[in-house]
């Protein structure tokens, strides 16, 4: 049986604990969903990207028929310092045919340094199609000389079809789900955000996507309903019959809410949501833009996303052809 090795950013402990950012699990859900449908009959293994691989894990990865990096912002211009992807030049040379699937670049940065160029050009396949989540990441990789780059958007958005989005309400719900970001704090802006939401909604729920998000919320002494720190707790809330809006700085929580037909507004704090919004028209305002937020709370426009369905299909077709396998293709993104 052919084997796919998923280079998995959601693995941060060999004891099985949750990652520091549960958004990585949301991305993993989408990656596994897409690949298991697209590549039926493959055996699956996973190795970490946020921890150094053991010798056994490196052997497992290097001996696999296909190596996929499952999304997230693990690319950067200084990969020796920003270790979202723990990979050395020697490991990159052994892997040599890695395929990106909706990967992104961490923050707006200068040109990649020599270490990063060496690692990425060694690890990433120049023959197999590379899927990235935004145009900025595409430009960065093309600047390295990789021409086989396709902007597919994030796999978490591939199933956000027009039919699904037509179910998203346009009027304010009684309750709201909030997220904050523990590593990008702006206490004055976040306090104003909390004050506004508590003045506009009957009940404010809070989902701690990051490991320090709940501690940060506690600094404001607001009576939010704190959810358990798990994707299951988030999905349980979103499956309720009662309407609920989403407002928050966590991108993948917002996308998950749209997937469940919930009205969702992402608050921009860095390049990730901003670049995805520029490519897809994802509803977004900057965290400090309270006037736009107030307007959205009152009532919002229909959600009309630009999902790169043709690019997703092209990536799947090119990968299938290169692998010489009977991958299952359909017209849905």
N, C-alpha and C positions, 0 to 999 in steps of 0.2 A: 504494500500500500504506500503511495507517495506521501511525503510528510511535509506539512507546513509548520515552520517555526515562527511563532509570533513573538517579536521583540516588544515586550509589554511594559509600557510606562506605569501601569497600575500596580505592578508588583514592587512593593517597597520593604517587604519583610518576608523572610523565608519561613516565618512562623505563621503566616497567613493573616496578619493584621491588615486593617484598611489603610489605604494610602493617605498621605497628608492632604491630598486634594481629591475629594470624591468625584470631581469632574473627570478624572482619569478613568474611573470605573464607568461613567456614562459613555465616554468615548469607546472604551473596550466593549461595552454591550453592543454598540453600533457596528464596530469593526467585526466582531465575531458573527453578528447577525448577517452582515453582508457577505462575508467570506464563506461561511458555512452554506449559504444558499448558492453562492456563485461557484464554489469549488466543492461539490459533493464528492464523497468518497475519499477525501484526504484524511490522513491521520493528523492530529494536532498536538503540538507541544508549545510551551511558553517559557521564555527566559526573561529576566529583568533587564531594563535599561537604566533604572535609577540606582542600581547597585552594580558593583563589579561582578562580572560573570565568573563562576567557578570554572575550573578546567573541564569538568564534566559538562557544564552548560555550554561552554564554547564548542566542545566536540559535538554536542547535540545540534547546536545551531549550524555549525559548519557542514555537518553531514545531512542537512535537510534539503529537500528538493526546492523549496521556496522559503525565503526569509522576508517577513513583512514587519515593518515598523508601524504599529497601530496608533497613528495620529499623535496628538498633543504638540505642545510647543517645545520640543526637545532639541531643535536646531538653534544654533546661535553662532555669532562671529568669533567667539572665544570659547570653544568647547572644552579646552583644558581647564578653564576656570569655572564656567557654568556647566556643571556636571549632571544635567538632566539625562544625558546619554553617556554612561560610563563606557567608553570604548577607546582603546589605545591604538596607535598605528599598527602594532603587530596583530591585534585582534581584527582591525579593519581589513588588513590584508588577507586574513583567513576567511572572513565572511564574504567580502568582495562582490556579492551579487544581491545586496539588500534592496528591497523595494519599499518606498514610502507609500503610506496610505493615509492621505489627509493630514500630513504633518505640517507644522507651522514653525515660524521663526520667532524666537523670544525677543520681544521689544524691537524698536527701531535702533539699528546699530550701524557702526562703521563697517568697512570691508572686512571679510573674514581673514584672520591671521593665517600664517603659514601652517601651523599645527592643524587648524580646522580644515584648511584646503586639503592637506594630506589625508586626514582621516576620512573626510566625506568622499573625496575622489577615489579612495581605495575601497571604501565600504559600499558605496552606492553603485548599483549596476548601470553602466552606460548603455546597455542594450534593452533592458526591461523598462517599461514606462513608470515614471515616478509621479505619484499623486500628491499634490499639495493643497492646502486649504485656503490659500489666498494668493493674490497677485504679487504681494510683496515678497512672499517666500519664493514664488516662481522666479522673480527677478534675481533674488539672491543666488539661487542655484544656477540659473543661466549665466550669471556672472562668473561662476566657477568653471563654466564650459560644458555643463550638463544641458543638452538640448532636448532630452526626452522627458520634459517636465509638462504635466497637465494639471491645470487648476480645476480640481473637481469640487472644491469646497470641503467642508468637514463631513465625514460619514454620518455624524449625528443628524445632519440636515437632509440626507438623501431621500428620506421617506416623507418629507414635509410637502406633500402634493397639494395642488390647488383645491382638490375636493376636501382634504383634511382642513386646510386653512380657512375654507368658507364656513367651517363650524365655529371658528373663534369669535366670541362675542365682541361687540364694539362699545358696550356701555359698562359702567363701573359696577363691579361686584361689591357685596357687603364686606368681604374679607380680602386680605392681601397677604401674599407670601413675600418675605423679604430675605435678601442675602447681603452680606457685607464681605469684605476681603481683608483677612488678617495681615497680609504682607503689604497692603497698599492703603494705609490708613490716612484719612483726612478728617480729623475729629470735628472741626467746625462744619464741613460740608455734610458729614454723616449725621451729625446731630440735627442739622436742618432737615435732612431727609427723614429721619425718624419722627421729628416733630410734625412734619407734613403728613406722613402716612397715618400717624395716630390721630390726627385731626380729621382725616378724610374717610377712614375705614373703621368699622365696628371692632374688628379683631385683626391683629397683626401676628402672623405666624413667622417663625424664623427657622431656616434650615442651615445648619453649619456645614457648608461644603468643605471648608478648610479646617484643619485641626485646631487652629486658634481663633476661629470665627466666633464661637460662643463666648470665649473670654473677652473678646473685643466688644461684643454686644453688651456684656455685663457692665462695662464702663459707663453706659448711658442710663442705667437704672430705669429701663422702660419695661412695662409688663407684657412683653411679647410671649407668645406661646412657642416654646422651644421644642422643635422636633428632635427625635433621635438622630444621631449622626450616621445615617445609612441611606443608601439609595432606595431601599425598601420602604423606609419611612416617608421619603419624598413621594414615591409612587402611590403609597396608600392614601396620602392627602389628596393627590391629584385625581385619584379614582372616585372621590366623593361625588355625590350628585350636586351638592351646593356649588354655586359659582365662586371662583376665587381668581383674583388677579395676581400677576407676578411683577415685582419691581425689585431689581437688585443688580449688584455689580458682578455676580457670577454668571458668566456666559452660558455654560453648559446646563445650569439649572434653568435658565430662561429657555433654552432650546427644548429641554425635556418638557417644560410646561406647554410650549407650542405643540409638541408631539401629542399631548393629552388634550388639545383643543382649548387651552387656557389663554386668556389675554395676557400678553407678556411684553414687558419693556426692559431691555438691558441698559444699565447705566455704564457708559464708557469710562474706563480709567486707564487704559493702555492700548497698545496697537492691536491686540488680538481681536477683541470685539469690533474695534473700529474698522479694521481691514475686512473682516467678514461682512460687516454691515455695508461697507462700500461695494463689495462684490455681489451681495445677495439682497440688499434692502431690508435686512433684519431690523425690526424696530429698535432704535437706540437713540438716547440723548446722553449728553455728558452729565456726570454726577452733579456738577455745580449748576446745571441749567434747570433751576426749580420752576421757572415759568413754563417751559416746555413740558415738564413733568406734570404740573397742575393741569395743563390743557389736556394731556393724555388721560389723566385720571377721569376727567369729566366725560370724555368720549374720544374714541380713537378711530382712525381710518381702517378700512379693510386691510388685512395682511396679504400682501402680494409679493412673495419672495421670488427672486431669480435664482432658481436652483439649476446647477450646471448639469442637467440630465444628459445632454449629448456628450459632455466631457467625461462623465462617469461611465457611460456606455463605451466611449472610445478607450478609456483606460482598461476596462474589463476585456474588451475585444483584443486589444494589443497584448495584454498580459496572457490571455488565453492562447492566442496564436503563438506567442513566444514560448510558452510552456508546452505547446503541442498537446494540450489536454482537452477533454470534452467538457469544458466549463459550462454551467447553466447560465445562459444570458436571457434577459427579458428587457422590455422597453422601459420598465420602471426604474427610476433613479433610486 
